[in-house]
Structures are given as C-alpha cells and as structure tokens.
Amino acid sequence: MDKLAVITGGSKGIGKALAETFAAQGFHLALCARNEADLKGLADTLSKEFGVKVFTRSVDVSSKESCQQFCAWVLDLGISVEVLVNNAGVFLPGGILSEEEGAFEKMLHTNLCSAYYITRGLVPSMVTRKSGYVFNICSIASFMAYANGGSYAITKHGMLGMTKVLREETKTSGVRVSAVMPGAVLTDSWAGVDLPESRFIKPEDIASAIWSAYQLSPSAVVEQIIIRPQLGDI
Ligand SMILES: NC(=O)c1ccc[n+]([C@@H]2O[C@H](COP(=O)([O-])OP(=O)(O)OC[C@H]3O[C@@H](n4cnc5c(N)ncnc54)[C@H](OP(=O)(O)O)[C@@H]3O)[C@@H](O)[C@H]2O)c1
C-alpha cells in the first residue's frame, strides 16, 4: 500500500535527512517549508533517485491558517498519512530578560503552535485507520535550561509536553508517538559557529534513529529518543 511521510521543514537540515531516509524506504513525501525553490530542488532529486512521489508546498507554519490549509492539501493528496514529523523550527538566541520583543511569539508559533495545528489536522486520519507514527522534534532544551536558550527552551519544553499528551491520547488507537530530543546537530541553525564537525551530531544520525524506532513492531513504541554529540553538549 502507498504510504505518505509528511515532514514540516523538510527542505534542509534534519528535515531533509528525514526526507531522504523515508524516500529511500519507498515512502511518498509531502514536504513544506517557506522557500519553494529549496523544496522543488529536493523533490526533483528524490523523485528521480528513489522513484517516489514528492509533493511540496510553500508554507509559513507560524500561521495557523497556513497550517490548516497545508493539512487540507495533504489529505487531498489521497495517500494514507503513515508518518508525520513535526520538525519545522527556529532558534533565536537570547534570554527571557534580554531577547528582542516578539522573539517569544515567533518561536512559540513556529516551533510549538504549528505542531499542535498540524497534529489536529492529520492525526485524526491515523486514528481512523488505526495506524501511523508521529515524531515530534524536540531538543535537549525540552528538559534543560541553558544560557542563551531563552524562549526556545520554553517552546521546546512545550513540545515535549504536547508529545506526552498526544502519546497518552493515542495509546489505544494504534498510533505511535515519539519525542526526539537532539543535542547540537550540524545544520544551518549553527551557521557561522567556529567549531569542528566532530562536535556535532549529523542530521543523518537523527534520521537513522527515527527510522529505527519506526521499524519496531506495532506493539512497541520508543517514547523518547535523546541523542547528544559524543563529546557532550555545546
Ligand atoms: N540543529 C540543532 O542543533 C537542533 C538541535 C535540537 C533540535 N533541533 C530542532 O530540529 C528542527 C530542525 O532544525 P534544523 O537544525 O534542521 O534547522 P534548519 O537546518 O534551519 O532547517 C529548518 C527547516 O525548517 C523550515 N522552516 C523554518 N521556519 C519555518 C516556517 N516558519 N515555516 C515553514 N518552514 C520553516 C526551513 O525552511 P525555510 O527556511 O525555507 O522555511 C527548513 O526546511 C527544529 O525544530 C529545531 O529546533 C535542532
């Protein structure tokens, strides 16, 4: 049966590595991000390389209406949503007392509210089918506070909380839910930081861990995946 993996922020970094992994396993993809050219470039590559359908849509997930329109568009594709990865996110460094006005709202809407709206839009179809897997990309900042972590950590604590709630709600419906909590992953989020590659996790490592969790039998779920750089947090 044809299966769809929906990945928000699927054009770069962790989302891109996930798109490559699921496409390599024969999943069709529905990807969103803001930059259409990035999405189209990746879609061309993956559809040619793996022979899967890659649907893309330019979406700013910080808008509730756009998230809802995205979900309607995904459901209209007519392919069962087997995997949802709530991945789109942004990190603006700062502290509660020092960050720019509006940083809290920007990260709240992009990192947390989007996942809530998209979950409400797509998970009911999984519940009806009694099958599906939701991976929420949280962070080490979901359970730790650190300098310059500011509102980012608040939103990621919220993401872990939402993941626990969803896990509880979907326990008996055949839908599995995991919180993925990476430490520093080498993506554009770290552009300009003067540290060797060896201090970071590779995006492909996050995708491998997620794929491994997905492969377990339907009677088992990895509730939390914590992955750190071997040399520790940055
Ligand atoms: N990198 C790390 O060290 C790290 C560690 C822990 C957790 N995380 C989390 O992992 C997730 C992915 O991070 P990453 O490092 O892979 O980031 P990244 O390389 O910057 O990629 C972010 C992706 O999200 C999209 N995106 C950003 N804002 C968006 C918006 N408003 N609407 C729609 N799409 C949006 C980007 O595309 P456009 O710019 O075209 O929109 C891009 O596809 C985030 O939730 C992040 O918090 C990252």
The ligand as an ORCA input file, in Angstrom:
! r2SCAN-3c Opt
* xyz 0 1
  N      20.287     21.789     14.714
  C      20.256     21.543     16.012
  O      21.271     21.611     16.705
  C      18.958     21.131     16.670
  C      19.019     20.566     17.946
  C      17.842     20.193     18.563
  C      16.644     20.360     17.928
  N      16.610     20.931     16.700
  C      15.303     21.115     16.076
  O      15.258     20.390     14.867
  C      14.347     21.024     13.965
  C      15.046     21.243     12.623
  O      16.170     22.069     12.848
  P      17.394     22.176     11.817
  O      18.593     22.455     12.623
  O      17.365     21.032     10.867
  O      17.001     23.534     11.087
  P      17.382     24.134      9.653
  O      18.515     23.413      9.023
  O      17.456     25.595      9.866
  O      16.062     23.798      8.804
  C      14.827     24.269      9.250
  C      13.758     23.816      8.292
  O      12.506     24.350      8.739
  C      11.994     25.233      7.746
  N      11.326     26.350      8.422
  C      11.855     27.255      9.274
  N      10.924     28.150      9.658
  C       9.778     27.800      9.010
  C       8.479     28.345      8.953
  N       8.139     29.440      9.645
  N       7.545     27.750      8.175
  C       7.864     26.630      7.463
  N       9.079     26.066      7.475
  C      10.026     26.647      8.236
  C      13.205     25.657      6.897
  O      12.887     26.038      5.572
  P      12.589     27.582      5.175
  O      13.663     28.414      5.788
  O      12.579     27.589      3.675
  O      11.236     27.893      5.730
  C      13.980     24.343      6.891
  O      13.422     23.439      5.960
  C      13.898     22.318     14.650
  O      12.656     22.110     15.276
  C      14.982     22.544     15.691
  O      14.515     23.290     16.789
  C      17.738     21.306     16.040
*
